[in-house]
Amino acid sequence: MDLKELQEKVEVHLSSVWQTPVKVKEIFHLSGGACQDNYALELLLNSSKQSVVLRTDKGGSLLSSLSKRDEYKVAELVFKAGVKTPKPVYLEENSSIIGAPFFLMEKIAGKATGRYITKDKELDSYRKTKMVSDLATNLAKLHTVVPESLNDEELKQKLKLVTIQNYMTLAIADLRQSLDELPEAHPAIELCLNWMESHAPNIDKIVLVHGDFRTGNFMMNSEGLQGILDFEFAHWGDRHEDIAWLCMRDWRFGRLNKEVGGFGDRKDFYKEYESTSGISIDPFKVTYWEIMGNLRWAIGSAQQAERHLSGKDKGIELASIGRRTAEMEWEAMRLIEEIENAI
């Protein structure tokens, strides 16, 4: 669908839903990655302007990606928990409007690209002072959302309701199933999964996990953090998952000495998170989930390549992501070796 057609469909639909004339004054396509399509829209309603982002799917999902309805509902929960994230505006579950379900959220300022977050001089001052603190504080707030606080039973189940007793077993089993569905063997991943089964730590509490909390999924500018984005991989799990994902080597964008997202130090992030949450961070659990994260990303990148190779969704981006699988396998094994040598 071209932009003109999308504009017309959105105008007609929103005018009907909101019972007031809606005009789309501006519309342009934003980067959305391999699975998402995002469009910036400038809406005119009764002489007032509203800047929003329309978010929808472009192809097959990756691992346990949420539906647009569930992603929107999670965004509402997180926004109400006080996390700095774009305000959810409107959800449309009917796929006949533009060809797929979509939702609108507030358009915020800033950039999210890895190079900008980790290296741009515009952020030098913020990077040295409050970047780590702001992200740790907001992540701690996100983790205050727990299953027992949620009244929406359907969403509670969609987020894969688990317990502290069964979560590790289920997480590893999910990876094994995804691995078994790939057409080729990955013995390095099998080896790592075996290690993880025999070294699984206990979990202190089941909380809402962002699922993709990393450099590239939060908007920033010289004034600071503008908002945390992208909840399509949210689920119930261990708080250490999100911290570990942010610390993964692949999200440091070349600044390997800055283990937190390519811009911060672990001890500083742990300190700020603990200050807000009142919960102590266990370094072993973070490393364990880093290993898990690398295995998830290795399998996910192989899945993306398979979408291309099978002809289902051909694209150079999907093919190039698939070439990253071996990097994640190597990093997972390196982290295991690091732990074993320290024992």
C-alpha positions in Angstrom: 0.0 0.0 0.0 1.4 3.4 -1.0 1.4 6.4 1.4 -1.5 8.1 -0.4 -3.8 5.1 -0.1 -2.8 4.6 3.6 -3.5 8.3 4.3 -6.9 8.1 2.8 -7.8 4.9 4.6 -6.7 6.3 8.0 -8.6 9.6 7.5 -11.8 7.8 6.7 -11.5 5.3 9.5 -10.5 7.7 12.3 -13.1 10.2 11.2 -15.7 7.4 11.6 -14.3 6.1 14.9 -13.8 9.5 16.6 -17.0 11.0 15.2 -15.1 14.1 14.0 -13.3 15.0 10.7 -9.7 13.8 10.7 -7.2 14.9 8.2 -3.7 13.5 7.8 -1.6 16.6 7.0 1.7 14.7 6.8 2.7 11.1 6.5 6.0 9.4 6.0 7.6 6.0 6.6 9.9 5.4 9.6 12.4 2.6 10.0 10.7 -0.4 11.6 13.2 -3.2 11.2 12.5 -6.6 9.6 9.2 -7.3 11.3 7.5 -3.9 11.8 6.3 -0.9 9.8 6.1 2.5 11.5 4.6 5.6 9.9 4.7 9.2 11.3 1.4 11.0 10.9 0.4 14.6 11.6 -3.3 14.6 12.3 -5.6 17.6 12.2 -8.7 17.3 14.4 -10.9 20.3 14.9 -8.1 22.7 14.1 -5.8 21.0 16.6 -2.7 19.0 15.6 -1.7 15.7 17.0 1.6 13.9 16.1 1.3 10.2 16.2 3.1 7.0 15.0 1.1 4.3 13.3 2.6 0.9 14.1 1.8 -2.4 12.2 3.3 -5.7 11.1 5.1 -6.0 7.8 5.7 -9.8 7.7 6.2 -12.9 9.9 6.9 -12.5 13.6 10.1 -13.3 15.4 10.1 -15.9 18.2 7.1 -15.0 20.5 6.2 -11.6 19.1 2.9 -10.2 20.6 -0.1 -9.3 18.5 -0.7 -5.6 17.9 -3.6 -5.7 20.4 -1.4 -7.3 23.1 1.5 -5.0 22.4 -0.8 -2.0 22.8 -2.2 -3.3 26.0 1.3 -3.8 27.4 2.2 -0.2 26.4 -0.8 1.0 28.4 0.3 -1.0 31.5 3.8 0.4 31.2 2.7 3.9 30.7 0.4 3.7 33.8 3.4 2.3 35.8 5.2 5.7 35.2 7.6 4.5 32.6 8.7 7.1 30.2 7.2 5.7 27.0 4.9 7.2 24.2 1.3 7.5 25.3 -0.9 4.9 23.6 -3.6 6.7 21.6 -5.7 4.2 19.6 -5.9 0.5 18.9 -7.5 -1.1 15.7 -7.8 -4.8 15.7 -9.6 -5.1 12.4 -7.1 -6.1 9.7 -9.4 -5.0 6.9 -8.8 -1.3 7.4 -5.2 -1.2 6.2 -4.5 -4.9 5.7 -3.3 -5.6 9.2 -4.1 -4.6 12.8 -2.4 -1.4 13.9 -2.2 1.1 16.7 -1.4 4.7 17.2 0.9 6.1 19.8 2.2 9.6 20.7 5.1 10.7 18.5 8.1 11.6 20.6 11.3 13.5 19.9 14.8 12.0 19.7 16.7 9.3 17.9 17.2 5.6 18.7 20.1 4.6 16.4 23.0 2.8 18.1 25.7 5.1 16.7 23.8 8.2 17.9 23.2 6.8 21.4 26.8 5.5 21.9 29.0 8.0 20.0 27.3 11.2 19.0 28.9 14.3 20.6 25.4 15.8 21.1 24.8 13.3 23.9 28.3 13.5 25.5 27.1 15.4 28.6 24.0 13.3 29.1 25.9 10.1 28.5 28.4 10.9 31.3 25.7 12.0 33.8 22.2 10.6 33.6 21.8 8.2 30.7 22.5 5.1 32.8 20.5 6.4 35.8 17.4 7.3 33.7 17.3 3.9 31.9 17.9 1.9 35.1 15.1 3.9 36.9 12.6 3.4 34.1 13.4 -0.3 33.9 12.8 -0.7 37.6 9.4 1.0 37.2 8.6 -1.3 34.3 9.3 -4.3 36.5 6.7 -3.2 39.1 4.1 -4.6 36.7 3.4 -8.1 38.0 0.8 -10.8 37.2 -1.2 -10.3 40.3 -1.7 -6.6 39.5 -3.2 -7.3 36.2 -7.0 -7.7 35.8 -7.0 -8.5 32.1 -7.0 -12.3 32.3 -6.6 -12.7 28.5 -3.5 -10.5 28.4 -2.2 -12.2 31.5 -2.2 -15.5 29.7 -0.9 -14.0 26.4 2.2 -12.9 28.3 2.8 -16.5 29.1 2.0 -16.8 32.8 4.7 -18.7 34.6 5.9 -19.3 38.1 9.3 -19.0 39.8 9.4 -22.8 39.9 8.8 -23.6 36.2 10.0 -20.5 34.3 13.6 -21.6 33.7 12.5 -25.1 32.5 9.9 -23.5 30.1 12.4 -20.9 28.8 14.9 -23.6 27.9 12.2 -25.8 26.4 11.0 -23.0 24.2 14.5 -22.5 22.8 14.9 -26.2 22.2 11.6 -26.3 20.3 12.5 -23.3 18.2 15.9 -24.8 17.5 14.3 -28.1 16.5 12.1 -26.3 14.0 15.1 -25.0 12.0 16.1 -27.0 9.0 19.8 -27.2 9.9 21.6 -28.4 13.0 23.3 -26.0 15.5 25.5 -28.1 17.8 26.9 -25.1 19.5 23.5 -24.0 20.7 22.7 -27.6 21.8 25.9 -27.6 23.9 25.0 -24.2 25.5 21.5 -25.3 26.3 22.8 -28.4 28.0 25.0 -26.2 30.2 22.1 -23.9 31.0 19.9 -26.7 32.2 22.5 -27.8 34.7 23.3 -24.2 35.9 19.8 -22.7 36.1 19.5 -20.1 38.9 16.5 -19.4 41.1 14.2 -16.5 40.4 13.3 -14.0 43.1 10.0 -12.8 41.5 8.0 -13.0 38.2 7.7 -9.5 36.7 6.9 -8.0 33.3 9.9 -8.2 31.1 10.3 -5.8 28.2 12.0 -8.5 26.1 14.0 -6.3 23.9 15.4 -3.6 26.2 18.5 -2.4 24.4 20.2 0.4 22.6 18.0 1.0 19.6 14.7 0.7 21.4 14.8 4.0 23.4 14.6 7.5 22.0 17.0 10.1 23.2 18.2 13.6 22.5 20.4 16.2 24.2 17.7 16.8 26.8 17.7 13.1 27.8 15.6 10.0 27.6 12.4 10.7 25.6 10.8 7.3 25.7 11.3 3.5 25.7 9.8 1.8 22.7 8.8 -1.6 21.3 7.0 -4.0 23.6 6.2 -6.7 21.1 8.4 -9.2 22.9 7.1 -8.5 26.4 6.4 -11.4 28.7 6.4 -12.6 32.3 9.9 -13.5 33.5 13.0 -12.7 35.5 14.0 -9.0 35.9 17.6 -10.1 35.2 16.6 -10.8 31.6 16.2 -7.2 30.6 19.4 -6.1 32.3 21.3 -8.9 30.6 19.8 -8.1 27.2 21.0 -4.5 27.5 24.5 -5.7 28.4 24.8 -8.1 25.5 27.9 -7.6 23.3 25.9 -7.2 20.2 24.1 -4.1 21.5 27.3 -2.1 22.3 27.8 -1.0 18.7 31.6 -1.3 18.8 32.1 0.2 22.3 32.8 -3.1 23.9 34.4 -1.6 27.1 31.0 0.0 27.9 29.1 -3.1 28.8 25.8 -1.4 29.3 24.5 -0.7 25.9 27.8 0.7 24.6 27.5 3.8 26.9 27.7 2.7 30.6 29.2 0.5 33.2 27.5 -2.4 34.9 28.2 -1.3 38.5 26.5 2.1 37.8 23.5 0.5 36.2 23.1 -2.0 39.0 23.4 0.7 41.7 20.7 2.9 40.1 18.4 0.0 39.5 18.8 -1.2 43.1 18.2 2.3 44.4 14.8 2.5 42.7 13.6 -1.1 43.0 15.0 -2.0 46.4 16.1 -5.3 44.8 19.7 -6.5 44.7 21.1 -7.5 41.3 22.8 -10.9 41.1 25.8 -10.7 38.6 25.7 -14.4 38.0 22.0 -14.2 37.0 22.8 -11.4 34.6 25.6 -13.4 32.9 23.3 -16.5 32.8 20.6 -14.4 31.0 23.3 -13.0 28.7 24.0 -16.5 27.6 20.3 -17.1 27.2 19.9 -13.9 25.3 22.7 -14.8 22.8 21.0 -18.1 22.2 17.7 -16.5 21.6 19.2 -14.0 19.2 21.2 -16.8 17.5 18.0 -18.8 16.9 16.1 -15.6 16.0 18.6 -14.6 13.4 18.5 -18.1 11.9 14.7 -17.9 11.8 15.0 -14.6 9.9 17.4 -16.1 7.4 15.0 -19.0 6.9 12.2 -16.6 6.0 14.4 -15.3 3.2 15.7 -18.7 2.1 12.3 -20.4 2.1 10.9 -17.6 -0.2 8.3 -16.6 2.4 9.6 -13.1 2.9 12.6 -12.5 0.6 14.8 -9.5 1.6 18.5 -8.6 2.0 17.9 -7.5 5.6 16.6 -10.9 6.6 19.4 -12.6 4.8 22.1 -10.4 6.4 20.6 -10.9 9.9 20.9 -14.7 9.4 24.7 -14.3 9.0 24.9 -13.2 12.6 24.0 -16.6 14.1 27.6 -17.8 14.5 28.6 -14.6 16.3 26.0 -15.2 19.0 26.9 -18.9 19.3 30.6 -17.8 19.9 29.6 -15.2 22.5 27.4 -17.7 24.4 30.3 -20.2 24.6 32.8 -17.5 25.5 30.6 -16.4 28.5 30.2 -20.0 29.6 34.0 -20.5 29.5 34.4 -17.3 31.5 32.1 -18.6 34.2 33.8 -22.0 34.3 37.3 -20.5 34.5 36.2 -18.4 37.5 34.9 -21.4 39.5 
